Amino acid sequence: MSTLLDERRGAPHPATLSPLRAAAVTGWGGGRRCHLARWTPRDADELRDGLSAVTERFPSGAIARGAGRSYGDAAQRSGGLVVDTTALKGIRLDGATGVASVGSGVTIAELLTAAIQAGWIVPVVPGTQHVTVGGAIAGDIHGKNHGTLGTFGAHVRSLTLLSADGELQTLAPGAAAGLFEATLGGMGLTGVIAAAELQLRRVAGPMLSVDTDRAQTLDEILSLLDSPGGEHRVAWLDLLCGAEPRGVVTRAAHTDAPRRSAADVTTPARAAVPARWPGGLLRTPVVRAFNELRFRRSPRHERGRIEAFGAHMFPLDVLDCWPRLYGAPGFYQYQLAVPRDQDRVLRDVHECLTRFGVPSFLAVLKDFGPAAPAPLSFPIAGWTLALDLPRRAARIDAALQVCDRIVADAGGRVYLSKDARLGGELTAAMYPRLPEWRNARDRSDPDGIWRSDLALRTGLVEDRPQ
Ligand SMILES: Cc1cc2nc3c(=O)[nH]c(=O)nc-3n(C[C@H](O)[C@H](O)[C@H](O)COP(=O)(O)OP(=O)(O)OC[C@H]3O[C@@H](n4cnc5c(N)ncnc54)[C@H](O)[C@@H]3O)c2cc1C
């Protein structure tokens, strides 16, 4: 049977490679710009054929970059090369089995739009529809339904990887040397994923039945997230209302309620934040007032409200360029996971940030099911808390160093897809299967072509003399 890549191999290969361009990029959380070269191969063959010519010009290393929705420095290499995968498109869906062969630059929104026509859905989606399939695999991302369906990687039947030896190889779970598992959550450090075969999920349609509860305490929130109900579970927390967090918990289940519009499975942007406020717009009193309004306007206890999948899953996507609300300094997203019996960490981290005067402008809590087999995959059975914190807060770095220690001592970890500041010692403590991952990675990339600023900062990959 021909693969997606075979099908897309029609046109003769161009004699010249697509151009390298100088670029300055940041992670989604903003901050200092990183200067590098960006190469955008137009298809998998160009990616394979151009690799050696391109990488030999960049001894400081190369890394894949998808939609750039990771918050920190995972998809950049200062002074090096990013391989921009956004032109690696193509979707072939078997409507009977729900098996989709996709280019790694296909976004979740594009795949959802194609899949829902045939009665299928992407089983695990993050909080934005704009990430690429390659980024979803490299982060082994999770959705609001981790307890039911695990991570994105659990639905990858195979992937085609351009490894450091310049070969495109197709890997399935259990492949030699653990390279498939090392690539899930491997942050692009095993090579460039060119394409993947995914198992989609049959659903009656793009509508959800949503139960909502308002909760006045953290214990109440945890117990609601633990109680039976819809599979997509999430709590929005108000951490600016005083010492005790309050919040709104939603639990959503798929339903066969009729569609309301053709775009129900995705969500269109309704406005964009202009670039004209370098100091940013978000201030604690403004966010506190917004939180008060949001809390009061949420139903105390509501069952079975019908909502569109896209609107429910991707609420932030209605506002394009929303990180500009934080101004030029940007923000950190601090996402931690802790084992189920360590929920006191959630309180301890909130107390620590309050003590250091760091406001949490957005806080989201979810529950996690069992960990995935991939050695660098983030989720562990328990709780995960994601906090958006303005970088301009004076003592933010000191506060987060204390938080890192609290999390690590509890057997927890910080999410690499969101991280912009963790050091090597704590990364090794938080990811105890790092040696196993390094072993697989070093075998596939002995010369260390694939490296990112994140990989060097966290010590995932050792630095080497230039
Ligand atoms: C608003 C918002 C909400 C989010 N919600 C969630 C959530 O609920 N759950 C969750 O898990 N994550 C979430 N994320 C994080 C996001 O899912 C991950 O950071 C994801 O990896 C981003 O994909 P990307 O295409 O933007 O990749 P990039 O940010 O461009 O790259 C991320 C990493 O993937 C690697 N990579 C990208 N493409 C490839 C490829 N083709 N081959 C090899 N490596 C590649 C890069 O090298 C880098 O290490 C959210 C992000 C945002 C902005």
The ligand as an SDF file (V2000), in Angstrom:
LIG
                    3D

 53 58  0  0  0  0  0  0  0  0999 V2000
   -3.2330   28.3210   24.1350 C   0  0  0  0  0  0  0  0  0  0  0  0
   -2.4420   27.0330   24.2660 C   0  0  0  0  0  0  0  0  0  0  0  0
   -3.0280   25.9580   24.9030 C   0  0  0  0  0  0  0  0  0  0  0  0
   -2.3020   24.7680   25.0520 C   0  0  0  0  0  0  0  0  0  0  0  0
   -2.9200   23.7140   25.6720 N   0  0  0  0  0  0  0  0  0  0  0  0
   -2.2500   22.5540   25.8250 C   0  0  0  0  0  0  0  0  0  0  0  0
   -2.8850   21.4280   26.4400 C   0  0  0  0  0  0  0  0  0  0  0  0
   -4.0520   21.4860   26.8440 O   0  0  0  0  0  0  0  0  0  0  0  0
   -2.1650   20.2750   26.5500 N   0  0  0  0  0  0  0  0  0  0  0  0
   -0.8770   20.1930   26.1060 C   0  0  0  0  0  0  0  0  0  0  0  0
   -0.2910   19.1210   26.2560 O   0  0  0  0  0  0  0  0  0  0  0  0
   -0.2580   21.2300   25.5080 N   0  0  0  0  0  0  0  0  0  0  0  0
   -0.9210   22.4020   25.3580 C   0  0  0  0  0  0  0  0  0  0  0  0
   -0.3040   23.4640   24.7450 N   0  0  0  0  0  0  0  0  0  0  0  0
    1.0960   23.3000   24.2980 C   0  0  0  0  0  0  0  0  0  0  0  0
    1.1860   22.7660   22.8750 C   0  0  0  0  0  0  0  0  0  0  0  0
    0.2520   21.7460   22.6550 O   0  0  0  0  0  0  0  0  0  0  0  0
    2.5900   22.1730   22.6520 C   0  0  0  0  0  0  0  0  0  0  0  0
    3.5740   23.0980   22.9960 O   0  0  0  0  0  0  0  0  0  0  0  0
    2.7900   21.6990   21.1990 C   0  0  0  0  0  0  0  0  0  0  0  0
    3.9970   20.9680   21.1420 O   0  0  0  0  0  0  0  0  0  0  0  0
    2.8650   22.8700   20.2350 C   0  0  0  0  0  0  0  0  0  0  0  0
    2.8970   22.3920   18.8930 O   0  0  0  0  0  0  0  0  0  0  0  0
    3.5470   23.2860   17.7470 P   0  0  0  0  0  0  0  0  0  0  0  0
    3.1680   22.7220   16.4430 O   0  0  0  0  0  0  0  0  0  0  0  0
    3.1950   24.7100   17.9930 O   0  0  0  0  0  0  0  0  0  0  0  0
    5.0680   23.0080   18.0250 O   0  0  0  0  0  0  0  0  0  0  0  0
    6.2850   24.0350   18.2960 P   0  0  0  0  0  0  0  0  0  0  0  0
    5.9380   24.9130   19.4380 O   0  0  0  0  0  0  0  0  0  0  0  0
    6.6980   24.6500   17.0480 O   0  0  0  0  0  0  0  0  0  0  0  0
    7.3800   22.9730   18.7990 O   0  0  0  0  0  0  0  0  0  0  0  0
    7.2110   22.3180   20.0390 C   0  0  0  0  0  0  0  0  0  0  0  0
    8.1870   21.1540   20.1440 C   0  0  0  0  0  0  0  0  0  0  0  0
    7.8360   20.1810   19.1800 O   0  0  0  0  0  0  0  0  0  0  0  0
    8.9360   19.9330   18.3100 C   0  0  0  0  0  0  0  0  0  0  0  0
    8.3820   19.7070   16.9720 N   0  0  0  0  0  0  0  0  0  0  0  0
    7.4610   20.4550   16.3200 C   0  0  0  0  0  0  0  0  0  0  0  0
    7.2040   19.9050   15.1090 N   0  0  0  0  0  0  0  0  0  0  0  0
    7.9890   18.8110   15.0110 C   0  0  0  0  0  0  0  0  0  0  0  0
    8.2110   17.8450   13.9900 C   0  0  0  0  0  0  0  0  0  0  0  0
    7.5470   17.8470   12.8120 N   0  0  0  0  0  0  0  0  0  0  0  0
    9.1260   16.8750   14.2210 N   0  0  0  0  0  0  0  0  0  0  0  0
    9.7990   16.8180   15.3800 C   0  0  0  0  0  0  0  0  0  0  0  0
    9.6210   17.6870   16.3830 N   0  0  0  0  0  0  0  0  0  0  0  0
    8.7340   18.6840   16.2000 C   0  0  0  0  0  0  0  0  0  0  0  0
    9.8100   21.1650   18.3850 C   0  0  0  0  0  0  0  0  0  0  0  0
   11.1590   20.8550   18.0880 O   0  0  0  0  0  0  0  0  0  0  0  0
    9.6150   21.5680   19.8450 C   0  0  0  0  0  0  0  0  0  0  0  0
   10.4910   20.8390   20.6680 O   0  0  0  0  0  0  0  0  0  0  0  0
   -0.9790   24.6590   24.5600 C   0  0  0  0  0  0  0  0  0  0  0  0
   -0.4030   25.7520   23.9170 C   0  0  0  0  0  0  0  0  0  0  0  0
   -1.1200   26.9380   23.7660 C   0  0  0  0  0  0  0  0  0  0  0  0
   -0.4810   28.1150   23.0790 C   0  0  0  0  0  0  0  0  0  0  0  0
  1  2  1  0
  2  3  1  0
  2 52  2  0
  3  4  2  0
  4  5  1  0
  4 50  1  0
  5  6  2  0
  6  7  1  0
  6 13  1  0
  7  8  2  0
  7  9  1  0
  9 10  1  0
 10 11  2  0
 10 12  1  0
 12 13  2  0
 13 14  1  0
 14 15  1  0
 14 50  1  0
 15 16  1  0
 16 17  1  0
 16 18  1  0
 18 19  1  0
 18 20  1  0
 20 21  1  0
 20 22  1  0
 22 23  1  0
 23 24  1  0
 24 25  2  0
 24 26  1  0
 24 27  1  0
 27 28  1  0
 28 29  2  0
 28 30  1  0
 28 31  1  0
 31 32  1  0
 32 33  1  0
 33 34  1  0
 33 48  1  0
 34 35  1  0
 35 36  1  0
 35 46  1  0
 36 37  1  0
 36 45  1  0
 37 38  2  0
 38 39  1  0
 39 40  1  0
 39 45  2  0
 40 41  1  0
 40 42  2  0
 42 43  1  0
 43 44  2  0
 44 45  1  0
 46 47  1  0
 46 48  1  0
 48 49  1  0
 50 51  2  0
 51 52  1  0
 52 53  1  0
M  END
$$$$
